[in-house]
Amino acid sequence: MTPSATTSLEEQWPQLCALQPIYSALVKEFVIDVPASALIDDHQSPSQEAMEQTVAWFSQVDGHIQVHQLRQFLQTTTLANEAVLRDLLTHHLHKSVKASSDRDKVDFLLVQYFSLCAPSGLEDSDLDLEYVAQVLEPVLGPQEPKLPIWLNTLDTLMQSATKCKRLSELLHSGVLEQGRKLKTQGADRYYDPAAMVAFARFSFMTRRVFFRLMHDDLNAILDGLRELEKRGVATLDCRRASDVPRRILFGTTVAHAGRSEGRGG
């Protein structure tokens, strides 16, 4: 069965039972206005009507949840694990009709799943298509990894990202926008397993670059603050860096300085 193949209600039932606690938590977390879901039990044989009502409820919740909310929830909840991510991916991949929001969720979930399953000390040189395909095999199935012709520019984009020295350089390079444009233009071709592997690799590597550059920028800011503090400077006028006049008070912790930078101070 391909990742995009549809499944019968009977086949979906055990997975929906497993996902119900996650979806109920999402409804509560983001105060989604949907009717309460009937308690479902994978040890029972539900009626056709009960299954259809359950599928409709999941569809309602899916329509309300945006990818940034799913990202926020899964990166903070204790409910998320490998099995949950796998079930979420299967749930979205097996939809007969997929919206652009489903593609964005699949794209995020693939990277999240890969991040969870891959070793923490993984080097960039190890991140070839074959390795990514191997890690994603439980959700995408076995395959011979090969970059689709229409995605030949992905490697060039990744090389451009890795050459960036500052976070601002990456954000203004157009790499992230071009990557997203490829996904949008690909339409249903995105759901080809080879394409999903390629995009998962691209997103994982660009996310690595993003966080590395962000930490480098924060460290540079903190080094500058410490140097100014040594010189007896107690405040810093940041009006040229922001529309709102601000002061950065020295003697703060690294965490406080990091939060100031995140606000644009």
C-alpha positions as CSV (number, residue, x, y, z in Angstrom):
1,M,0.0,0.0,0.0
2,T,1.4,3.4,-0.9
3,P,1.3,6.2,1.7
4,S,-1.5,8.0,-0.1
5,A,-3.7,5.0,-0.5
6,T,-7.1,5.2,1.2
7,T,-8.2,2.7,3.8
8,S,-11.5,1.3,4.9
9,L,-13.3,2.5,8.1
10,E,-12.6,-0.9,9.7
11,E,-8.9,-0.5,8.9
12,Q,-8.8,3.1,10.3
13,W,-10.6,2.2,13.5
14,P,-7.6,1.0,15.7
15,Q,-5.6,4.0,14.6
16,L,-8.4,6.5,15.4
17,C,-8.7,4.9,18.8
18,A,-5.0,5.4,19.4
19,L,-5.2,9.0,18.2
20,Q,-8.3,10.0,20.1
21,P,-6.4,11.1,23.3
22,I,-4.1,13.3,21.2
23,Y,-7.0,14.9,19.3
24,S,-8.9,15.4,22.5
25,A,-5.9,17.1,24.0
26,L,-5.6,19.3,20.9
27,V,-9.2,20.4,21.2
28,K,-8.7,21.3,24.8
29,E,-5.3,23.0,24.3
30,F,-6.6,25.3,21.5
31,V,-10.2,25.6,22.7
32,I,-11.6,24.3,19.4
33,D,-15.3,24.6,19.1
34,V,-16.4,21.1,18.1
35,P,-18.8,18.6,19.7
36,A,-17.4,16.2,22.2
37,S,-16.1,13.0,20.7
38,A,-17.9,9.8,21.7
39,L,-15.5,7.5,23.6
40,I,-14.2,4.9,21.2
41,D,-12.7,1.6,22.1
42,D,-10.5,-0.5,19.8
43,H,-11.7,-3.7,21.6
44,Q,-15.2,-3.2,20.5
45,S,-16.8,-3.7,17.1
46,P,-18.5,-0.3,16.4
47,S,-21.4,0.2,14.1
48,Q,-21.0,1.7,10.7
49,E,-22.7,4.9,12.0
50,A,-20.4,5.2,14.9
51,M,-17.3,4.9,12.7
52,E,-18.7,7.5,10.3
53,Q,-19.4,9.9,13.1
54,T,-15.9,9.4,14.5
55,V,-14.3,10.0,11.2
56,A,-16.3,13.1,10.7
57,W,-15.2,14.4,14.2
58,F,-11.6,13.8,13.3
59,S,-12.1,15.6,10.0
60,Q,-13.6,18.6,11.9
61,V,-10.7,18.8,14.3
62,D,-8.2,18.5,11.3
63,G,-10.0,21.5,9.7
64,H,-9.4,23.7,12.7
65,I,-5.9,22.7,13.6
66,Q,-3.2,24.7,11.8
67,V,0.4,23.4,11.3
68,H,1.9,25.9,13.7
69,Q,-0.5,24.7,16.4
70,L,0.3,21.0,15.8
71,R,4.0,21.9,15.9
72,Q,3.6,23.8,19.2
73,F,1.6,21.0,20.8
74,L,3.8,18.1,19.7
75,Q,7.0,19.9,20.8
76,T,5.7,20.5,24.3
77,T,3.3,17.7,25.2
78,T,4.4,14.5,26.9
79,L,2.0,12.5,24.8
80,A,4.1,12.6,21.7
81,N,6.2,9.6,20.9
82,E,7.3,7.6,17.9
83,A,4.0,5.6,17.7
84,V,1.9,8.8,17.9
85,L,3.9,10.5,15.2
86,R,3.6,7.4,13.0
87,D,-0.2,7.3,13.5
88,L,-0.5,11.0,12.8
89,L,1.5,10.6,9.6
90,T,-0.6,7.6,8.5
91,H,-3.8,9.4,9.3
92,H,-2.9,12.3,7.1
93,L,-1.3,10.3,4.3
94,H,-4.3,8.0,3.9
95,K,-6.8,10.9,3.4
96,S,-8.5,10.5,0.0
97,V,-8.6,14.3,-0.4
98,K,-5.7,16.4,1.0
99,A,-5.7,20.1,1.5
100,S,-2.5,22.2,1.4
101,S,-2.7,22.3,5.2
102,D,-2.4,18.4,5.2
103,R,0.7,18.7,3.1
104,D,2.2,21.2,5.6
105,K,1.4,18.9,8.5
106,V,2.8,15.8,6.7
107,D,6.0,17.8,6.0
108,F,6.4,18.9,9.6
109,L,5.5,15.4,10.9
110,L,8.1,13.7,8.7
111,V,10.8,16.0,10.0
112,Q,9.6,15.5,13.6
113,Y,9.6,11.8,13.2
114,F,13.0,11.7,11.6
115,S,14.4,14.0,14.4
116,L,13.0,11.6,17.1
117,C,14.3,8.4,15.5
118,A,17.7,9.6,14.1
119,P,20.7,9.5,16.5
120,S,21.5,12.8,18.2
121,G,25.1,12.9,17.0
122,L,24.3,12.4,13.4
123,E,26.7,14.3,11.1
124,D,25.5,16.2,8.0
125,S,27.6,13.9,5.9
126,D,25.5,11.0,7.0
127,L,22.3,12.6,5.9
128,D,22.0,11.2,2.4
129,L,18.7,10.1,0.8
130,E,19.3,6.5,1.5
131,Y,19.7,7.0,5.2
132,V,16.6,9.3,5.5
133,A,14.6,6.8,3.5
134,Q,15.7,4.1,5.9
135,V,14.6,6.0,9.0
136,L,11.2,6.9,7.4
137,E,10.6,3.4,6.1
138,P,8.0,2.6,8.9
139,V,5.7,5.4,7.6
140,L,6.6,5.6,3.9
141,G,7.5,1.9,3.2
142,P,10.7,0.5,1.6
143,Q,12.0,2.2,-1.5
144,E,15.0,2.9,-3.6
145,P,15.8,6.5,-2.8
146,K,16.3,8.7,-5.8
147,L,15.9,12.4,-6.1
148,P,13.0,13.2,-8.5
149,I,14.1,15.3,-11.5
150,W,11.7,18.1,-10.5
151,L,13.6,18.4,-7.2
152,N,17.1,18.7,-8.6
153,T,17.4,22.2,-7.2
154,L,17.0,21.0,-3.6
155,D,20.7,20.1,-3.3
156,T,21.6,23.6,-4.6
157,L,19.3,25.2,-2.0
158,M,20.8,23.1,0.8
159,Q,24.3,24.1,-0.2
160,S,23.3,27.8,-0.2
161,A,21.9,27.4,3.3
162,T,25.0,25.8,4.7
163,K,27.2,28.6,3.3
164,C,25.2,31.3,5.3
165,K,27.3,32.8,8.1
166,R,24.5,34.7,9.9
167,L,20.8,34.0,10.6
168,S,19.8,37.2,8.7
169,E,21.7,35.9,5.7
170,L,19.7,32.7,5.7
171,L,16.4,34.5,6.2
172,H,17.1,36.8,3.3
173,S,18.7,34.2,1.0
174,G,15.4,33.0,-0.4
175,V,16.3,29.4,0.4
176,L,13.3,28.8,2.7
177,E,10.8,30.5,0.3
178,Q,12.2,28.6,-2.7
179,G,11.9,25.3,-0.8
180,R,8.2,26.0,0.1
181,K,7.5,27.1,-3.5
182,L,8.8,23.7,-4.8
183,K,6.3,22.0,-2.4
184,T,3.4,24.1,-3.5
185,Q,4.2,23.7,-7.2
186,G,4.7,20.0,-6.9
187,A,1.0,19.6,-5.9
188,D,0.1,15.9,-5.7
189,R,3.7,15.0,-6.7
190,Y,4.7,15.9,-3.2
191,Y,3.1,12.7,-1.9
192,D,5.4,10.5,-4.0
193,P,7.5,8.7,-1.3
194,A,10.8,9.8,-3.0
195,A,9.7,13.4,-2.9
196,M,8.7,13.2,0.7
197,V,12.1,11.7,1.6
198,A,13.8,14.5,-0.3
199,F,11.8,17.2,1.4
200,A,12.2,15.7,4.8
201,R,16.0,15.7,4.3
202,F,15.9,19.3,3.0
203,S,13.7,20.5,5.9
204,F,15.8,18.7,8.6
205,M,19.1,20.1,7.3
206,T,17.8,23.7,6.9
207,R,16.3,23.5,10.4
208,R,19.8,22.4,11.6
209,V,21.4,25.4,9.8
210,F,18.7,27.7,11.3
211,F,19.3,26.7,14.9
212,R,23.1,26.7,14.5
213,L,23.1,30.2,13.1
214,M,20.6,31.4,15.7
215,H,22.8,30.1,18.5
216,D,25.9,31.7,16.9
217,D,24.1,35.1,16.7
218,L,23.0,34.8,20.3
219,N,26.5,33.9,21.4
220,A,27.9,36.9,19.5
221,I,25.3,39.2,21.2
222,L,26.2,37.9,24.6
223,D,29.9,38.3,24.0
224,G,29.3,41.9,23.0
225,L,27.2,42.5,26.1
226,R,29.9,41.1,28.3
227,E,32.5,43.2,26.6
228,L,30.4,46.4,27.1
229,E,29.8,45.5,30.7
230,K,33.5,45.2,31.3
231,R,33.8,48.7,30.0
232,G,31.3,50.0,32.5
233,V,28.4,50.4,30.1
234,A,25.1,49.9,32.0
235,T,22.5,50.5,29.4
236,L,22.3,50.4,25.6
237,D,20.0,52.5,23.4
238,C,18.4,50.1,20.9
239,R,16.1,52.6,19.1
240,R,17.9,52.1,15.8
241,A,17.3,48.3,16.1
242,S,13.6,48.6,16.8
243,D,10.6,50.9,16.3
244,V,10.1,50.7,20.1
245,P,12.8,52.3,22.2
246,R,14.3,49.7,24.5
247,R,17.2,49.2,26.9
248,I,19.1,46.1,27.4
249,L,20.0,45.9,31.1
250,F,23.4,44.2,31.7
251,G,24.0,41.7,34.4
252,T,21.2,39.6,33.0
253,T,21.3,35.8,32.6
254,V,21.9,34.2,29.2
255,A,18.2,33.1,29.1
256,H,17.0,36.7,29.6
257,A,19.4,38.0,26.9
258,G,18.2,35.3,24.6
259,R,14.5,36.3,25.2
260,S,15.4,39.9,24.5
261,E,17.0,39.0,21.2
262,G,13.9,36.9,20.3
263,R,11.8,40.0,20.7
264,G,14.0,42.1,18.5
265,G,15.8,43.9,21.2
